Amino acid sequence: MPPVVPPFLVGLIVAPLAKRIAKPLLRGIVKTSVGLVVEVRKVAQEAGEGLQDLAAEVTAEMGGTDLAPDSAGGIRSAKPRPATPVPAGSGSK
């Protein structure tokens, strides 16, 4: 019959080995995860800035034209707005 080794003796031998292997492994996993989070945040910020730039461009373009619905149900530019406002008393009678 083989000798029985108590579990605590196995733990005493395996624990230091596991510590030497697990600590660098976990450190690498955490380091990689933090790096990924930083990169994802950077990409999300750049995408948000791109959308804000696009929205600003569209707003600037729309600021110079009146919008009217087209026959397909979409929106089309009907006519440009006047560059200067018309004075209140200059209308025709």
C-alpha atoms as a printed R data frame, in Angstrom:
   type eleno elety resid chain resno       x      y       z
1  ATOM     1    CA   MET     A     1   0.000  0.000   0.000
2  ATOM     2    CA   PRO     A     2   1.448  3.405  -0.990
3  ATOM     3    CA   PRO     A     3   2.205  5.868   1.761
4  ATOM     4    CA   VAL     A     4  -0.547  8.438   2.348
5  ATOM     5    CA   VAL     A     5   0.637 12.035   2.184
6  ATOM     6    CA   PRO     A     6  -1.470 14.427   4.222
7  ATOM     7    CA   PRO     A     7  -3.040 17.216   2.155
8  ATOM     8    CA   PHE     A     8  -1.407 19.962   4.222
9  ATOM     9    CA   LEU     A     9   2.032 18.645   3.218
10 ATOM    10    CA   VAL     A    10   1.021 18.827  -0.439
11 ATOM    11    CA   GLY     A    11  -0.146 22.395   0.186
12 ATOM    12    CA   LEU     A    12   3.163 23.310   1.776
13 ATOM    13    CA   ILE     A    13   5.002 22.165  -1.331
14 ATOM    14    CA   VAL     A    14   2.555 23.405  -3.984
15 ATOM    15    CA   ALA     A    15   1.792 26.860  -2.499
16 ATOM    16    CA   PRO     A    16   5.250 28.410  -3.068
17 ATOM    17    CA   LEU     A    17   5.392 26.997  -6.578
18 ATOM    18    CA   ALA     A    18   1.920 28.314  -7.368
19 ATOM    19    CA   LYS     A    19   2.866 31.709  -5.950
20 ATOM    20    CA   ARG     A    20   5.927 31.918  -8.182
21 ATOM    21    CA   ILE     A    21   3.850 31.065 -11.244
22 ATOM    22    CA   ALA     A    22   0.548 32.777 -10.429
23 ATOM    23    CA   LYS     A    23   1.868 36.173  -9.345
24 ATOM    24    CA   PRO     A    24   3.628 37.045 -12.634
25 ATOM    25    CA   LEU     A    25   0.730 35.570 -14.584
26 ATOM    26    CA   LEU     A    26  -1.851 37.670 -12.738
27 ATOM    27    CA   ARG     A    27   0.360 40.757 -12.971
28 ATOM    28    CA   GLY     A    28   0.542 40.308 -16.742
29 ATOM    29    CA   ILE     A    29  -3.213 39.842 -17.001
30 ATOM    30    CA   VAL     A    30  -3.906 42.996 -14.973
31 ATOM    31    CA   LYS     A    31  -1.309 45.006 -16.913
32 ATOM    32    CA   THR     A    32  -2.803 43.927 -20.233
33 ATOM    33    CA   SER     A    33  -6.338 44.652 -19.053
34 ATOM    34    CA   VAL     A    34  -5.431 48.161 -17.911
35 ATOM    35    CA   GLY     A    35  -3.672 48.809 -21.225
36 ATOM    36    CA   LEU     A    36  -6.751 47.670 -23.143
37 ATOM    37    CA   VAL     A    37  -9.023 49.916 -21.074
38 ATOM    38    CA   VAL     A    38  -6.782 52.920 -21.751
39 ATOM    39    CA   GLU     A    39  -6.772 52.191 -25.489
40 ATOM    40    CA   VAL     A    40 -10.558 51.711 -25.605
41 ATOM    41    CA   ARG     A    41 -11.069 55.014 -23.788
42 ATOM    42    CA   LYS     A    42  -8.738 56.764 -26.228
43 ATOM    43    CA   VAL     A    43 -10.553 55.321 -29.256
44 ATOM    44    CA   ALA     A    44 -13.952 56.213 -27.773
45 ATOM    45    CA   GLN     A    45 -12.799 59.772 -27.101
46 ATOM    46    CA   GLU     A    46 -11.499 60.142 -30.661
47 ATOM    47    CA   ALA     A    47 -14.766 58.773 -32.051
48 ATOM    48    CA   GLY     A    48 -16.739 61.213 -29.908
49 ATOM    49    CA   GLU     A    49 -14.608 64.111 -31.129
50 ATOM    50    CA   GLY     A    50 -15.163 62.961 -34.700
51 ATOM    51    CA   LEU     A    51 -18.917 62.906 -34.194
52 ATOM    52    CA   GLN     A    52 -18.839 66.354 -32.603
53 ATOM    53    CA   ASP     A    53 -16.844 67.695 -35.557
54 ATOM    54    CA   LEU     A    54 -19.297 66.127 -37.986
55 ATOM    55    CA   ALA     A    55 -22.265 67.576 -36.093
56 ATOM    56    CA   ALA     A    56 -20.636 71.017 -36.102
57 ATOM    57    CA   GLU     A    57 -20.050 70.822 -39.858
58 ATOM    58    CA   VAL     A    58 -23.635 69.760 -40.539
59 ATOM    59    CA   THR     A    59 -24.962 72.498 -38.264
60 ATOM    60    CA   ALA     A    60 -22.836 75.070 -40.075
61 ATOM    61    CA   GLU     A    61 -24.038 73.850 -43.468
62 ATOM    62    CA   MET     A    62 -27.662 73.801 -42.372
63 ATOM    63    CA   GLY     A    63 -27.377 77.294 -40.944
64 ATOM    64    CA   GLY     A    64 -27.202 78.765 -44.454
65 ATOM    65    CA   THR     A    65 -30.240 77.007 -45.998
66 ATOM    66    CA   ASP     A    66 -33.938 76.490 -45.336
67 ATOM    67    CA   LEU     A    67 -35.013 72.877 -45.250
68 ATOM    68    CA   ALA     A    68 -38.133 71.563 -46.966
69 ATOM    69    CA   PRO     A    69 -39.442 68.002 -47.335
70 ATOM    70    CA   ASP     A    70 -38.900 66.420 -50.734
71 ATOM    71    CA   SER     A    71 -41.304 64.128 -52.555
72 ATOM    72    CA   ALA     A    72 -39.672 60.979 -51.135
73 ATOM    73    CA   GLY     A    73 -40.291 62.096 -47.558
74 ATOM    74    CA   GLY     A    74 -36.709 63.161 -46.907
75 ATOM    75    CA   ILE     A    75 -35.389 66.641 -46.413
76 ATOM    76    CA   ARG     A    76 -33.906 68.724 -49.180
77 ATOM    77    CA   SER     A    77 -32.531 72.213 -49.333
78 ATOM    78    CA   ALA     A    78 -35.230 74.493 -50.757
79 ATOM    79    CA   LYS     A    79 -33.551 77.897 -50.961
80 ATOM    80    CA   PRO     A    80 -30.688 79.711 -49.315
81 ATOM    81    CA   ARG     A    81 -31.496 82.026 -46.438
82 ATOM    82    CA   PRO     A    82 -30.694 85.694 -46.881
83 ATOM    83    CA   ALA     A    83 -27.240 86.596 -45.607
84 ATOM    84    CA   THR     A    84 -28.514 89.696 -43.758
85 ATOM    85    CA   PRO     A    85 -31.857 90.042 -42.011
86 ATOM    86    CA   VAL     A    86 -34.479 92.184 -43.786
87 ATOM    87    CA   PRO     A    87 -35.303 95.390 -41.833
88 ATOM    88    CA   ALA     A    88 -38.812 95.426 -40.324
89 ATOM    89    CA   GLY     A    89 -40.129 98.498 -42.157
90 ATOM    90    CA   SER     A    90 -38.904 97.642 -45.670
91 ATOM    91    CA   GLY     A    91 -41.705 95.242 -46.706
92 ATOM    92    CA   SER     A    92 -43.880 95.974 -49.811
93 ATOM    93    CA   LYS     A    93 -47.455 97.301 -49.433
